[in-house]
Amino acid sequence: MATQRVFCSEQSLSSSMLGTAEQVDVWLLLEYKASWPAKAITEGSLTADTQAWLARTAEQFAQLGLKLRPQLVRQPELDHDVTRLLVSAHGHTFEFSGSGYDFLLDLDLVGLVQSRLDLSSGKATPSPTSAPRYLVCTNGKRDLCCSRFGLPLYQRLRELVGDRVWQVTHLGGHRFAPNLLVIPQNVIYGRVQPEGAQAFVEQVEQGLLDFTHLRGRTRYPKVVQAAEGMVARQGLRLLHVAGGNAGDPADVTFADADQKVKISLGPAEQAETILASCSDTETKAYYPFRQL
């Protein structure tokens, strides 16, 4: 009798997603139309010059205390001759395009983010966009759940938002598939199913967080991501974080237009046993955040 395959996302449906997004300040989303290997950026066919530009740009941001994360994106339904680049930071998304990848070498992305809306960029002309973009992880070479559950969500979002949805490489958290990144909110969501996509989109299009599917706002440390999800109120701004280092408890204070909101949280006392990836043969211990 054949052994039934175990998908990591189906084994983790009761596990909390709050505070599981990687902390990222600047998302760099580069169109790449060829097939994606498991580690798409380092194992793909990007030229040495492009790889060097990505590394150099990441280092320039790091010197400013900002973490850049490059991802590959694609829209298989569209056939065109240019390569597009989306950059999302500080609540704004900028789009660039050029022939091949050589146009990247003329881009000063650090200057763009530092000046936010100063769009001077040499040979490439960026355009700020405010409408949400949806980037669904579909890299099945990295984890089977990403393609098995991500592709149906991508197709449903195509019906709802057209060319504002993209396929994207590994976002992390296979067990929460289908995963997607929404820019320029720069928020990662998980377990967004095709049948619930319309209600999800209606929330996001209003500039709201969907707390049902929230993993985290990526500009925040994970403990703050979890705190925002636990408070579950729209329009909060972060005021202060005390503690939270190396798994210690934390006090996180937010404010909205009317009042301050303080929440204490820390890791659970007992670990959950999870299958972190479909490729794993052994389970791992996971300590979700809990309110204290």
C-alpha positions as CSV (number, residue, x, y, z in Angstrom):
1,M,0.0,0.0,0.0
2,A,1.4,3.4,-1.0
3,T,2.2,5.8,1.8
4,Q,0.1,9.0,1.8
5,R,2.3,12.1,1.4
6,V,2.3,14.4,4.4
7,F,2.2,18.1,3.5
8,C,3.7,20.3,6.2
9,S,1.0,23.0,5.9
10,E,-1.7,20.5,6.5
11,Q,0.0,19.3,9.6
12,S,0.3,22.9,11.0
13,L,-3.2,24.2,10.8
14,S,-3.5,24.8,14.5
15,S,-0.1,26.5,14.9
16,S,0.0,30.2,15.5
17,M,1.4,32.3,12.6
18,L,1.9,35.5,14.6
19,G,5.4,36.8,14.6
20,T,6.7,34.4,11.9
21,A,7.7,36.9,9.1
22,E,11.3,37.6,8.5
23,Q,12.2,41.2,9.4
24,V,12.8,43.1,6.2
25,D,13.0,46.8,5.6
26,V,13.3,46.9,1.8
27,W,11.9,44.3,-0.6
28,L,13.6,44.0,-4.0
29,L,11.5,42.0,-6.4
30,L,13.2,41.2,-9.7
31,E,11.4,39.6,-12.6
32,Y,12.9,36.3,-13.7
33,K,11.0,34.3,-16.3
34,A,13.0,31.1,-16.3
35,S,12.3,28.1,-14.1
36,W,13.2,28.6,-10.5
37,P,15.6,26.3,-8.7
38,A,15.2,25.6,-5.0
39,K,17.5,28.5,-4.0
40,A,16.4,30.7,-6.9
41,I,18.8,33.7,-6.6
42,T,22.0,31.8,-5.9
43,E,21.4,28.7,-8.0
44,G,19.6,30.3,-11.0
45,S,21.1,31.8,-14.2
46,L,21.5,35.4,-13.1
47,T,24.7,36.8,-14.4
48,A,27.7,37.5,-12.2
49,D,27.2,41.2,-12.7
50,T,23.6,41.0,-11.5
51,Q,24.6,38.8,-8.5
52,A,27.3,41.4,-7.6
53,W,24.9,44.3,-7.9
54,L,22.4,42.5,-5.6
55,A,25.1,41.9,-3.0
56,R,26.5,45.4,-3.3
57,T,23.0,46.9,-2.9
58,A,22.3,44.8,0.1
59,E,25.5,45.9,1.7
60,Q,24.8,49.5,1.1
61,F,21.4,49.2,2.8
62,A,23.0,47.3,5.6
63,Q,25.4,50.2,6.3
64,L,22.3,52.3,6.9
65,G,20.9,49.7,9.3
66,L,18.3,48.5,6.8
67,K,17.8,44.9,5.7
68,L,17.2,44.3,2.0
69,R,15.7,41.1,0.8
70,P,15.9,40.2,-2.9
71,Q,13.2,37.9,-4.4
72,L,12.5,36.7,-7.9
73,V,9.0,37.3,-9.3
74,R,7.2,36.4,-12.5
75,Q,3.8,36.6,-14.3
76,P,3.8,33.5,-16.6
77,E,0.7,34.7,-18.5
78,L,2.4,37.9,-19.8
79,D,4.9,37.8,-22.7
80,H,7.1,40.9,-23.0
81,D,10.7,41.9,-23.8
82,V,11.6,43.9,-20.7
83,T,12.7,43.0,-17.2
84,R,10.8,44.6,-14.4
85,L,11.9,45.4,-10.9
86,L,9.7,46.4,-7.9
87,V,11.2,48.0,-4.8
88,S,9.0,48.4,-1.8
89,A,10.0,50.4,1.3
90,H,8.6,53.1,3.6
91,G,5.1,52.5,2.4
92,H,5.9,53.1,-1.3
93,T,6.5,50.8,-4.2
94,F,8.6,51.8,-7.2
95,E,8.7,50.1,-10.5
96,F,11.7,50.0,-12.9
97,S,12.1,48.3,-16.2
98,G,14.8,47.8,-18.8
99,S,16.2,45.4,-21.4
100,G,17.8,42.3,-19.8
101,Y,19.5,43.0,-16.4
102,D,22.1,45.6,-17.3
103,F,19.8,48.5,-16.4
104,L,20.1,47.5,-12.8
105,L,23.7,48.7,-12.8
106,D,22.5,52.3,-13.2
107,L,20.1,52.2,-10.3
108,D,20.9,53.9,-7.0
109,L,18.3,52.2,-4.8
110,V,19.8,53.5,-1.6
111,G,19.4,57.1,-2.7
112,L,15.8,56.3,-3.7
113,V,14.8,55.0,-0.3
114,Q,16.7,57.6,1.6
115,S,14.9,60.4,-0.3
116,R,11.7,58.3,-0.4
117,L,9.8,60.3,-3.0
118,D,12.8,61.8,-4.8
119,L,12.6,59.8,-8.0
120,S,15.8,60.9,-9.6
121,S,17.5,57.6,-10.8
122,G,19.7,58.1,-13.7
123,K,18.8,56.2,-16.8
124,A,15.9,54.3,-15.3
125,T,12.7,56.2,-14.4
126,P,10.7,54.7,-11.5
127,S,7.0,55.2,-11.0
128,P,5.6,55.2,-7.5
129,T,2.5,53.0,-7.1
130,S,0.0,53.0,-4.3
131,A,-2.3,50.1,-5.2
132,P,-1.5,46.9,-3.4
133,R,0.5,44.2,-5.1
134,Y,0.1,40.6,-4.1
135,L,3.1,38.2,-4.3
136,V,2.2,34.6,-3.8
137,C,5.0,32.1,-3.0
138,T,4.8,29.3,-5.6
139,N,8.4,27.9,-5.6
140,G,7.6,24.2,-5.5
141,K,11.3,23.3,-5.9
142,R,11.9,24.8,-2.4
143,D,8.8,23.2,-0.8
144,L,6.0,21.2,-2.3
145,C,3.4,23.2,-0.3
146,C,4.4,26.4,-2.0
147,S,3.3,25.2,-5.5
148,R,0.5,22.9,-4.4
149,F,-1.3,25.6,-2.4
150,G,0.2,28.7,-3.8
151,L,-0.7,28.2,-7.5
152,P,-4.5,28.0,-6.9
153,L,-4.4,31.1,-4.8
154,Y,-2.4,32.9,-7.5
155,Q,-5.0,32.0,-10.1
156,R,-7.8,33.2,-7.9
157,L,-6.1,36.5,-7.3
158,R,-5.5,36.9,-11.0
159,E,-9.3,36.9,-11.3
160,L,-9.7,39.5,-8.5
161,V,-6.8,41.9,-9.1
162,G,-5.4,41.1,-12.5
163,D,-1.8,41.9,-13.1
164,R,-1.3,43.2,-9.6
165,V,-0.6,39.7,-8.5
166,W,2.8,38.0,-9.0
167,Q,4.4,34.7,-8.3
168,V,7.4,35.0,-5.9
169,T,10.2,32.8,-4.7
170,H,10.5,31.5,-1.1
171,L,9.1,33.8,1.5
172,G,9.7,31.4,4.5
173,G,7.2,29.5,6.6
174,H,6.4,26.7,4.2
175,R,4.0,25.2,6.8
176,F,1.8,28.3,6.5
177,A,1.2,27.9,2.8
178,P,-0.3,29.5,0.8
179,N,1.9,32.4,1.8
180,L,1.9,35.9,0.2
181,L,3.5,39.2,0.6
182,V,1.5,42.4,0.2
183,I,3.3,45.6,-0.8
184,P,3.6,48.5,-0.1
185,Q,2.2,47.5,3.3
186,N,5.1,45.0,3.4
187,V,3.0,42.4,5.3
188,I,3.3,38.7,5.0
189,Y,0.1,36.6,5.3
190,G,-0.4,32.8,5.5
191,R,-3.2,30.3,4.9
192,V,-5.0,32.5,2.5
193,Q,-7.2,30.0,0.6
194,P,-8.8,30.7,-2.8
195,E,-12.3,30.5,-1.4
196,G,-11.5,33.3,1.1
197,A,-9.4,35.4,-1.3
198,Q,-12.2,37.9,-2.1
199,A,-12.8,38.9,1.5
200,F,-9.0,39.1,2.0
201,V,-8.6,41.4,-0.9
202,E,-11.5,43.6,0.2
203,Q,-9.6,44.2,3.5
204,V,-6.3,44.9,1.9
205,E,-7.7,47.2,-0.8
206,Q,-9.0,49.4,2.0
207,G,-5.5,49.7,3.5
208,L,-6.4,47.4,6.4
209,L,-4.7,44.4,8.0
210,D,-6.4,41.0,7.7
211,F,-5.7,39.7,11.2
212,T,-7.1,36.3,10.4
213,H,-4.2,35.5,8.1
214,L,-1.5,37.8,9.5
215,R,2.0,36.5,10.0
216,G,3.7,39.9,10.5
217,R,4.5,43.3,9.2
218,T,8.0,42.8,8.0
219,R,9.5,46.1,9.2
220,Y,8.9,45.0,12.8
221,P,10.9,42.5,14.9
222,K,9.0,39.3,15.4
223,V,7.9,40.0,18.9
224,V,6.3,43.3,17.7
225,Q,4.7,41.5,14.7
226,A,3.1,39.1,17.2
227,A,2.0,41.9,19.5
228,E,0.3,43.8,16.7
229,G,-1.6,40.6,15.7
230,M,-2.7,40.0,19.3
231,V,-4.0,43.5,19.8
232,A,-5.7,43.2,16.4
233,R,-6.6,46.8,16.0
234,Q,-6.3,48.8,12.8
235,G,-4.1,51.9,12.5
236,L,-1.7,51.3,15.3
237,R,1.7,52.9,15.4
238,L,4.6,51.5,17.5
239,L,5.7,53.6,20.4
240,H,8.1,51.5,22.5
241,V,9.4,48.0,23.0
242,A,11.0,46.8,26.3
243,G,12.7,43.4,26.4
244,G,12.1,40.7,23.8
245,N,15.7,39.9,23.2
246,A,16.7,36.2,22.8
247,G,13.3,35.0,23.5
248,D,12.7,37.0,26.7
249,P,9.3,38.4,27.5
250,A,8.5,41.9,26.1
251,D,6.3,44.8,26.7
252,V,5.1,46.4,23.5
253,T,3.3,49.8,23.4
254,F,1.3,51.0,20.5
255,A,-1.0,54.0,20.0
256,D,-3.8,54.9,17.8
257,A,-5.7,58.2,17.4
258,D,-7.4,57.8,20.7
259,Q,-5.2,56.0,23.2
260,K,-2.1,53.9,24.0
261,V,-2.3,50.1,24.0
262,K,0.3,48.1,25.9
263,I,0.7,44.3,25.7
264,S,3.0,41.9,27.4
265,L,4.0,38.7,25.6
266,G,6.7,36.0,25.4
267,P,7.3,32.5,24.1
268,A,5.0,29.7,25.1
269,E,6.3,27.6,28.0
270,Q,5.7,24.4,26.1
271,A,6.9,23.7,22.6
272,E,4.7,22.7,19.7
273,T,6.0,19.8,17.6
274,I,6.0,20.9,13.9
275,L,7.0,19.6,10.5
276,A,8.7,22.8,9.3
277,S,9.0,21.6,5.7
278,C,7.7,18.9,3.4
279,S,11.3,17.8,2.9
280,D,11.9,17.3,6.6
281,T,12.0,13.8,8.0
282,E,11.9,14.8,11.6
283,T,9.7,17.2,13.6
284,K,11.0,20.3,15.3
285,A,10.2,22.2,18.4
286,Y,8.4,25.6,17.9
287,Y,7.6,28.0,20.7
288,P,4.8,30.4,19.5
289,F,4.2,33.8,21.1
290,R,1.6,34.0,23.9
291,Q,0.1,37.0,25.7
292,L,1.3,37.2,29.4
